[in-house]
Amino acid sequence: MPMRALLALALLAASFGPAEPADRKVTLVTLPAKPVELMFRKKRLTLRGVRILTADGKRLALADCSTGLCVEPAKDRVVAVQRPAGALPDAVVVTGGRNVRAAWLAAPTRRYDHAVLGDAIEAGAAVAVDRTNKRHRLTLGLDSVFEDRRVRLADLDGDGDDELVVVRAYATEGAALAVLELGSQGLAIKAETPPIGTPNRWLNPAGIADFDGDGRLEVAIVVTPHLGGLLQLWAYRDGRLSRETELKGFSNHFIGSPVQEMSAIADFDGDGVDDLALPDAARRSIRIISFAKSRIAEPDRIELPGAAVTQILVLKPKGPGRPVLLVGLDTGKLAIIR
């Protein structure tokens, strides 16, 4: 068994806690209603560029008040989302600068009645547009769907072309992580993780980065995020997916929410290697996990006065300083973690 796998198993048994907490401060901003989404205004990755959508339909921005930060109605214009014909109703169209110019999930179907992302409509196909603007389509059989809202573009194998990463769910075996490639024969599935093994069991990607500092990308996922989820790292090498690490006690989603981006990637501990921040299984703390140099550590864990219910946004400093995290809570607060 690889050394990293042995270390991961040891950490599982120990249920490790944070080492030398970074003494981060949590500032709370009161909102008029429960937050449902966080986002940055286009090209404005600053506190003033944060936009907050609340359950009562308001779209808010952060502002300075006499007592500190507060919120006010966002004044910038909302641009309607234009999706290609045949795309999922809530599909996220992603764009790339390598072999894939754009990609999205298509062929809406109700054949997989799980509704983990808020409705019973899933995707029966994926579409990718190549450098010449030619469209390529991969259609699944009736035994599975893409239980996701988007594909993720990343050069996982270092060959200069992007792979497409997406969640595939089988009717009888639950979800798996799938890697698609766009080649001379079109769009095809090249590798998958083993399905969870039980119907209506799901996994949610948590991020793609060089988490261990070896110069190659890994994919982080949370398997069964609603059931005391397992955080796993997978590497795509030589056309195969191999699991490198597994840790227990995480979540990056709650049932019925369309929000999948409840995690953030940044160098939180200052060692020059990206770390992963995501909630614990109850979503009441943010755990920062480091995989640098094949050693797993938890340099910080930030307790929250409520459960995380939105995306986790990260503000990365342009100079000295550490990343700032923002997350919406079920208590009707925005937490800013410095």
MARDOFI-359721 format. One record per residue: residue number from 1; x, y, z of N, C-alpha, C in turn; residue in one letter. Coordinates in steps of 0.1 Angstrom, whole numbers. Example, Ala and Ser with C-alpha at 12.3 -4.5 7.8 and 13.67 -1.06 7.14 Angstrom:
BEGIN
nr	n_px	n_py	n_pz	ca_px	ca_py	ca_pz	c_px	c_py	c_pz	rest
1	132	-57	78	123	-45	78	132	-33	78	a
2	128	-22	71	137	-11	71	129	0	79	s
This chain:
BEGIN
nr	n_px	n_py	n_pz	ca_px	ca_py	ca_pz	c_px	c_py	c_pz	rest
1	8	-12	0	0	0	0	9	12	0	m
2	6	23	-8	14	35	-9	15	42	5	p
3	26	48	8	28	55	20	17	65	23	m
4	12	72	13	2	82	15	-11	76	19	r
5	-14	64	14	-26	57	18	-25	52	32	a
6	-13	47	36	-12	43	50	-13	55	60	l
7	-8	66	56	-9	78	64	-24	83	65	l
8	-31	82	54	-45	86	54	-53	77	63	a
9	-50	64	63	-57	55	72	-54	57	86	l
10	-42	61	89	-38	64	103	-46	76	108	a
11	-47	86	99	-54	99	102	-69	96	104	l
12	-74	87	96	-88	83	98	-90	77	112	l
13	-82	69	116	-83	62	129	-82	72	140	a
14	-73	82	138	-70	92	149	-80	103	150	a
15	-88	105	139	-97	116	138	-90	129	142	s
16	-80	133	134	-71	143	138	-77	157	140	f
17	-71	166	147	-76	179	149	-66	189	144	g
18	-69	202	145	-60	212	139	-47	213	148	p
19	-36	215	141	-23	218	147	-20	232	147	a
20	-17	238	158	-13	252	159	-23	261	151	e
21	-35	263	156	-45	271	149	-40	285	146	p
22	-44	291	134	-39	303	129	-45	315	136	a
23	-54	313	146	-60	324	153	-68	334	143	d
24	-76	328	136	-84	336	126	-96	342	133	r
25	-100	354	128	-111	361	133	-123	359	124	k
26	-135	357	130	-148	356	123	-156	368	125	v
27	-158	376	115	-167	388	115	-181	384	109	t
28	-192	387	116	-205	384	112	-212	396	107	l
29	-218	395	95	-226	406	89	-241	401	89	v
30	-250	409	95	-264	405	95	-271	407	82	t
31	-278	398	77	-286	399	65	-301	399	67	l
32	-309	405	58	-323	406	61	-330	392	60	p
33	-324	382	54	-330	369	53	-318	359	51	a
34	-322	346	51	-312	336	50	-305	337	36	k
35	-291	336	36	-284	336	23	-286	323	16	p
36	-287	324	3	-288	312	-5	-276	311	-15	v
37	-270	322	-19	-259	322	-28	-249	333	-26	e
38	-236	330	-28	-226	341	-28	-219	340	-41	l
39	-215	352	-46	-208	353	-59	-200	365	-59	m
40	-190	366	-68	-183	378	-71	-189	385	-83	f
41	-190	398	-82	-193	406	-94	-182	404	-104	r
42	-185	403	-117	-175	399	-127	-162	407	-126	k
43	-151	400	-125	-138	407	-124	-135	416	-112	k
44	-143	414	-102	-142	422	-90	-140	413	-78	r
45	-128	407	-76	-126	397	-65	-121	405	-53	l
46	-130	413	-48	-128	421	-36	-140	420	-27	t
47	-139	425	-15	-151	425	-6	-163	433	-12	l
48	-159	444	-19	-170	452	-25	-175	445	-37	r
49	-169	435	-42	-174	428	-54	-182	416	-50	g
50	-184	413	-37	-192	402	-33	-207	405	-35	v
51	-214	396	-40	-229	397	-41	-236	386	-34	r
52	-246	389	-26	-253	380	-18	-267	379	-22	i
53	-272	367	-25	-286	364	-29	-293	358	-17	l
54	-304	364	-12	-311	359	0	-324	352	-4	t
55	-329	345	6	-341	336	3	-353	345	0	a
56	-353	357	3	-365	366	0	-363	373	-14	d
57	-352	369	-21	-351	374	-35	-342	386	-36	g
58	-337	391	-25	-328	403	-25	-314	400	-30	k
59	-308	409	-37	-294	408	-41	-287	420	-35	r
60	-277	416	-26	-271	426	-17	-256	427	-20	l
61	-251	439	-16	-236	441	-16	-232	446	-3	a
62	-219	444	0	-213	448	13	-210	463	12	l
63	-212	470	24	-210	484	25	-205	487	38	a
64	-199	499	40	-194	504	52	-205	511	60	d
65	-206	507	73	-215	513	82	-208	518	95	c
66	-215	526	103	-208	531	115	-204	520	124	s
67	-210	509	124	-207	498	132	-198	487	126	t
68	-193	490	113	-185	481	106	-191	478	92	g
69	-191	466	88	-196	462	75	-211	459	77	l
70	-219	463	67	-233	460	66	-236	457	51	c
71	-249	455	48	-253	453	34	-262	463	29	v
72	-263	465	16	-272	474	9	-276	468	-4	e
73	-287	472	-10	-291	466	-23	-280	468	-33	p
74	-277	458	-40	-267	458	-51	-272	467	-62	a
75	-264	476	-67	-268	485	-77	-264	481	-92	k
76	-255	472	-93	-251	468	-106	-262	459	-113	d
77	-262	460	-126	-273	454	-134	-270	439	-135	r
78	-281	431	-134	-280	416	-135	-282	412	-149	v
79	-272	405	-155	-273	401	-169	-279	387	-169	v
80	-289	385	-177	-296	372	-178	-287	362	-184	a
81	-288	350	-178	-279	339	-183	-285	333	-196	v
82	-276	332	-206	-280	326	-219	-274	313	-220	q
83	-282	302	-221	-278	289	-222	-280	283	-236	r
84	-272	274	-241	-274	268	-254	-287	260	-254	p
85	-292	259	-266	-305	251	-268	-302	237	-264	a
86	-311	231	-256	-309	217	-252	-301	215	-239	g
87	-296	226	-233	-288	225	-221	-297	223	-209	a
88	-292	218	-198	-299	217	-186	-305	231	-182	l
89	-317	232	-176	-322	245	-172	-313	253	-163	p
90	-305	246	-155	-296	253	-146	-282	250	-149	d
91	-279	247	-161	-265	243	-165	-256	255	-164	a
92	-244	253	-160	-233	263	-160	-224	260	-172	v
93	-223	270	-181	-215	268	-193	-201	273	-189	v
94	-191	264	-191	-177	267	-188	-170	269	-200	v
95	-160	278	-200	-152	281	-212	-137	278	-209	t
96	-130	275	-219	-116	272	-217	-107	277	-229	g
97	-94	277	-227	-85	283	-236	-76	273	-243	g
98	-78	260	-241	-70	249	-247	-78	243	-258	r
99	-79	230	-257	-86	222	-268	-101	223	-267	n
100	-106	227	-255	-121	228	-253	-124	243	-251	v
101	-132	249	-260	-135	263	-259	-147	265	-249	r
102	-156	255	-249	-168	256	-240	-174	242	-238	a
103	-181	241	-227	-187	227	-224	-198	230	-215	a
104	-208	221	-216	-220	221	-208	-227	208	-207	w
105	-236	206	-198	-245	194	-197	-258	197	-204	l
106	-263	186	-211	-275	188	-219	-284	176	-218	a
107	-294	176	-227	-304	165	-227	-311	163	-214	a
108	-319	172	-209	-325	171	-196	-334	158	-196	p
109	-334	151	-185	-342	139	-183	-346	138	-169	t
110	-357	131	-167	-362	128	-154	-361	113	-150	r
111	-352	106	-157	-352	92	-155	-344	88	-142	r
112	-338	97	-136	-331	95	-123	-337	103	-112	y
113	-346	98	-104	-354	106	-95	-347	107	-81	d
114	-338	116	-81	-330	118	-68	-332	132	-63	h
115	-331	142	-72	-333	156	-68	-323	161	-58	a
116	-311	156	-57	-302	161	-47	-298	175	-49	v
117	-299	180	-62	-295	194	-65	-307	203	-66	l
118	-319	199	-61	-330	207	-60	-342	204	-70	g
119	-339	196	-80	-350	192	-89	-347	178	-94	d
120	-357	172	-101	-355	158	-106	-350	158	-120	a
121	-345	169	-125	-340	170	-139	-325	168	-139	i
122	-320	158	-146	-305	156	-147	-302	156	-162	e
123	-289	154	-164	-284	155	-178	-282	141	-184	a
124	-286	139	-196	-284	127	-203	-272	128	-213	g
125	-266	140	-214	-255	141	-223	-246	153	-219	a
126	-233	153	-224	-224	164	-223	-220	169	-236	a
127	-218	182	-237	-214	188	-250	-201	196	-248	v
128	-192	194	-258	-180	202	-258	-178	209	-271	a
129	-173	221	-272	-169	228	-284	-154	229	-285	v
130	-149	224	-296	-134	224	-298	-129	237	-304	d
131	-116	237	-307	-109	249	-311	-115	254	-324	r
132	-121	246	-333	-126	250	-345	-141	254	-344	t
133	-146	254	-332	-160	257	-329	-170	245	-333	n
134	-164	233	-335	-172	222	-338	-177	216	-325	k
135	-190	212	-324	-196	207	-312	-195	191	-312	r
136	-192	186	-301	-191	172	-299	-200	168	-287	h
137	-207	157	-289	-217	153	-279	-215	139	-274	r
138	-216	137	-261	-215	123	-256	-229	121	-249	l
139	-236	111	-254	-249	107	-248	-248	94	-240	t
140	-253	95	-228	-253	83	-219	-264	73	-222	l
141	-262	61	-218	-273	51	-219	-284	54	-208	g
142	-294	46	-209	-305	48	-200	-302	44	-185	l
143	-291	38	-183	-288	33	-170	-281	44	-161	d
144	-278	56	-167	-271	66	-159	-274	80	-164	s
145	-270	90	-156	-271	104	-160	-259	111	-155	v
146	-257	124	-159	-247	132	-153	-255	140	-142	f
147	-252	137	-129	-259	143	-118	-250	155	-113	e
148	-251	165	-121	-242	176	-119	-248	189	-126	d
149	-242	200	-124	-247	212	-131	-236	217	-141	r
150	-224	212	-140	-213	217	-149	-203	206	-150	r
151	-195	207	-161	-183	200	-162	-171	209	-157	v
152	-160	203	-154	-148	211	-149	-137	209	-159	r
153	-131	219	-164	-120	218	-173	-106	218	-166	l
154	-98	209	-168	-84	209	-162	-75	199	-170	a
155	-63	203	-171	-53	194	-177	-48	184	-167	d
156	-55	173	-164	-51	164	-153	-39	156	-156	l
157	-36	153	-169	-24	144	-172	-12	152	-177	d
158	-13	165	-178	-2	173	-182	2	173	-196	g
159	-7	169	-205	-4	168	-219	-7	181	-227	d
160	-12	191	-220	-15	204	-227	-29	205	-231	g
161	-37	195	-230	-51	195	-233	-59	193	-220	d
162	-71	200	-220	-80	198	-208	-88	186	-209	d
163	-89	179	-198	-99	169	-196	-112	175	-190	e
164	-123	168	-191	-136	173	-186	-140	164	-174	l
165	-142	170	-162	-145	162	-150	-160	165	-146	v
166	-167	154	-143	-181	155	-141	-186	143	-133	v
167	-197	145	-126	-203	135	-117	-213	127	-126	v
168	-211	113	-127	-220	104	-133	-227	96	-123	r
169	-240	94	-124	-248	86	-114	-255	75	-121	a
170	-253	63	-116	-259	51	-121	-272	48	-113	y
171	-282	43	-120	-295	40	-114	-294	30	-103	a
172	-285	20	-104	-285	9	-94	-272	10	-85	t
173	-263	19	-88	-250	19	-81	-246	32	-75	e
174	-254	43	-78	-250	56	-73	-240	63	-81	g
175	-233	73	-75	-225	82	-83	-210	77	-84	a
176	-204	82	-95	-190	80	-97	-184	93	-103	a
177	-171	96	-101	-165	107	-108	-160	102	-122	l
178	-163	110	-132	-159	106	-146	-150	116	-152	a
179	-140	111	-159	-131	120	-167	-133	117	-181	v
180	-137	128	-189	-139	128	-203	-128	134	-210	l
181	-125	129	-222	-115	136	-231	-121	139	-245	e
182	-117	150	-250	-121	153	-264	-109	150	-273	l
183	-111	140	-281	-100	135	-290	-104	135	-304	g
184	-97	128	-313	-100	127	-327	-113	120	-330	s
185	-117	112	-320	-130	104	-322	-141	111	-315	q
186	-139	123	-310	-150	131	-304	-148	130	-289	g
187	-159	131	-282	-160	132	-267	-162	118	-262	l
188	-154	114	-252	-155	100	-247	-151	100	-232	a
189	-157	90	-225	-154	88	-211	-141	79	-211	i
190	-131	84	-204	-118	77	-204	-115	70	-190	k
191	-121	75	-180	-119	68	-167	-130	72	-157	a
192	-133	64	-147	-142	66	-137	-137	61	-124	e
193	-141	67	-113	-139	61	-100	-150	50	-98	t
194	-148	40	-89	-159	30	-87	-171	37	-82	p
195	-183	33	-87	-195	39	-81	-196	36	-66	p
196	-204	45	-59	-205	43	-45	-211	29	-41	i
197	-220	24	-50	-225	11	-48	-239	10	-43	g
198	-245	21	-40	-259	21	-36	-267	32	-44	t
199	-279	29	-48	-287	38	-55	-289	51	-47	p
200	-290	63	-54	-292	76	-48	-282	79	-38	n
201	-270	75	-40	-258	80	-32	-250	89	-41	r
202	-245	100	-36	-239	110	-45	-226	114	-40	w
203	-218	121	-49	-205	127	-45	-205	141	-51	l
204	-197	150	-45	-196	163	-50	-181	167	-51	n
205	-177	171	-63	-163	176	-64	-161	188	-55	p
206	-148	189	-49	-145	199	-40	-134	208	-46	a
207	-127	204	-57	-117	213	-63	-107	205	-70	g
208	-100	212	-79	-89	206	-87	-77	215	-85	i
209	-66	209	-81	-54	217	-79	-42	208	-77	a
210	-30	213	-76	-18	206	-73	-17	206	-58	d
211	-24	197	-51	-26	198	-36	-13	193	-29	f
212	-5	184	-36	7	179	-29	20	186	-33	d
213	19	195	-43	31	202	-47	40	194	-56	g
214	35	184	-63	44	176	-72	43	181	-86	d
215	36	192	-89	35	197	-102	24	192	-111	g
216	16	183	-105	5	177	-112	-8	179	-105	r
217	-19	179	-112	-32	182	-106	-38	170	-100	l
218	-46	172	-89	-54	161	-83	-68	167	-82	e
219	-78	157	-81	-92	161	-80	-97	157	-66	v
220	-102	167	-59	-107	164	-45	-122	163	-46	a
221	-128	152	-40	-142	150	-40	-147	147	-26	i
222	-159	149	-23	-165	145	-10	-176	134	-14	v
223	-174	122	-10	-183	111	-12	-193	111	-1	v
224	-206	110	-5	-218	111	4	-216	123	14	t
225	-217	135	9	-215	147	17	-226	148	27	p
226	-237	141	26	-249	142	35	-248	131	46	h
227	-238	123	45	-238	111	54	-224	110	60	l
228	-219	121	66	-205	121	72	-195	118	62	g
229	-194	126	52	-187	124	40	-172	121	41	g
230	-167	114	30	-153	111	29	-147	120	19	l
231	-136	127	23	-128	135	14	-118	126	8	l
232	-118	126	-6	-108	118	-13	-101	126	-23	q
233	-88	123	-25	-80	129	-36	-78	118	-47	l
234	-80	121	-59	-78	112	-71	-69	118	-81	w
235	-60	110	-86	-50	114	-96	-54	107	-109	a
236	-52	114	-120	-55	108	-134	-41	107	-141	y
237	-36	95	-142	-23	92	-148	-25	80	-157	r
238	-19	82	-169	-19	71	-179	-33	66	-182	d
239	-43	75	-182	-56	71	-186	-64	64	-175	g
240	-59	65	-163	-66	58	-151	-67	68	-140	r
241	-77	66	-132	-79	73	-119	-74	65	-108	l
242	-66	70	-99	-62	63	-87	-64	71	-75	s
243	-69	65	-64	-72	72	-52	-59	73	-44	r
244	-56	86	-39	-44	88	-32	-46	90	-17	e
245	-58	95	-13	-60	99	1	-75	98	4	t
246	-79	94	16	-92	94	21	-93	98	35	e
247	-101	108	38	-103	113	52	-118	114	55	l
248	-122	112	67	-136	112	70	-140	125	77	k
249	-154	128	77	-159	139	85	-161	152	78	g
250	-165	152	65	-166	164	57	-179	165	50	f
251	-183	177	46	-195	179	38	-192	191	29	s
252	-197	192	17	-196	204	9	-209	206	1	n
253	-221	202	8	-234	203	1	-244	199	11	h
254	-257	204	9	-268	199	17	-279	196	7	f
255	-287	186	10	-297	180	1	-307	191	-4	i
256	-309	191	-17	-318	201	-23	-312	214	-27	g
257	-300	216	-24	-294	229	-28	-287	228	-41	s
258	-288	238	-50	-281	238	-63	-267	242	-61	p
259	-263	247	-49	-249	252	-47	-240	240	-45	v
260	-230	239	-53	-220	228	-52	-206	233	-48	q
261	-204	246	-48	-191	252	-46	-188	255	-31	e
262	-191	246	-22	-190	249	-8	-176	244	-4	m
263	-166	250	-10	-152	247	-7	-143	258	-14	s
264	-131	259	-10	-122	269	-15	-108	264	-15	a
265	-100	269	-25	-86	265	-27	-77	277	-26	i
266	-67	276	-17	-57	287	-16	-46	282	-7	a
267	-35	289	-7	-23	286	2	-26	292	15	d
268	-34	285	24	-38	291	36	-27	290	47	f
269	-17	281	46	-7	280	56	6	286	52	d
270	7	292	40	19	299	36	31	291	32	g
271	29	278	28	40	270	25	42	269	10	d
272	35	277	2	36	277	-13	28	267	-20	g
273	20	258	-13	13	248	-19	-2	250	-16	v
274	-11	248	-26	-25	250	-23	-31	241	-13	d
275	-39	246	-5	-47	238	5	-62	238	2	d
276	-69	230	9	-84	229	6	-91	233	19	l
277	-101	242	17	-110	246	28	-124	241	25	a
278	-130	234	35	-143	229	33	-149	226	47	l
279	-163	225	47	-169	223	60	-167	209	66	p
280	-169	208	79	-170	195	85	-183	189	82	d
281	-186	177	87	-198	169	83	-211	176	87	a
282	-210	184	98	-222	192	102	-223	206	96	a
283	-213	210	88	-211	223	82	-211	234	92	r
284	-206	231	104	-205	241	115	-191	245	118	r
285	-182	241	110	-168	246	111	-162	244	97	s
286	-152	253	94	-144	252	82	-131	245	85	i
287	-128	234	78	-115	227	81	-106	230	69	r
288	-94	234	72	-84	236	62	-74	225	62	i
289	-73	218	51	-65	206	50	-54	208	40	i
290	-42	204	44	-30	205	36	-25	191	33	s
291	-21	189	20	-16	176	15	-1	178	10	f
292	5	189	14	18	192	8	29	182	12	a
293	37	179	2	48	169	3	43	155	8	k
294	31	152	4	25	139	8	23	137	23	s
295	22	148	30	19	147	44	6	155	46	r
296	-3	148	53	-16	153	55	-17	160	69	i
297	-22	173	69	-23	181	81	-35	189	81	a
298	-39	193	92	-51	203	93	-46	215	101	e
299	-40	225	93	-34	236	100	-44	246	107	p
300	-57	244	104	-66	253	111	-80	247	109	d
301	-88	250	119	-103	247	119	-110	258	125	r
302	-119	264	118	-126	277	122	-140	273	125	i
303	-144	275	138	-158	272	142	-167	283	137	e
304	-179	279	133	-189	288	128	-201	289	137	l
305	-207	301	139	-219	302	147	-232	299	139	p
306	-232	288	132	-243	284	123	-237	274	113	g
307	-246	269	105	-242	259	95	-240	266	81	a
308	-230	263	74	-227	268	61	-238	264	51	a
309	-243	274	43	-254	270	34	-251	276	20	v
310	-239	283	18	-237	289	5	-223	284	0	t
311	-219	290	-12	-206	288	-17	-196	294	-6	q
312	-184	289	-6	-173	295	1	-165	303	-9	i
313	-164	316	-7	-156	325	-15	-142	327	-9	l
314	-132	329	-17	-119	332	-11	-113	344	-18	v
315	-108	353	-10	-101	365	-14	-86	363	-12	l
316	-78	362	-22	-64	360	-21	-56	373	-21	k
317	-47	375	-12	-40	388	-11	-31	390	-23	p
318	-29	402	-28	-20	405	-38	-6	406	-33	k
319	-4	409	-20	9	410	-14	9	402	-2	g
320	16	406	9	16	399	22	2	398	27	p
321	0	388	35	-13	386	41	-18	372	38	g
322	-29	368	44	-34	355	42	-48	356	36	r
323	-52	345	29	-65	345	22	-77	348	32	p
324	-87	354	27	-99	357	35	-111	348	29	v
325	-118	342	38	-129	333	34	-143	340	37	l
326	-153	338	29	-166	342	31	-176	331	29	l
327	-186	330	38	-196	319	37	-209	324	43	v
328	-220	320	37	-233	324	43	-238	313	52	g
329	-244	317	63	-249	307	74	-264	306	74	l
330	-269	295	80	-283	293	81	-290	302	91	d
331	-282	310	99	-287	319	109	-290	333	103	t
332	-288	334	90	-290	347	84	-279	357	85	g
333	-267	351	86	-254	359	88	-245	355	76	k
334	-236	365	73	-225	363	64	-213	362	73	l
335	-205	352	72	-193	350	80	-181	354	72	a
336	-173	363	76	-160	367	70	-149	363	79	i
337	-141	354	73	-130	347	81	-117	353	77	i
338	-110	360	85	-97	367	82	-85	360	89	r
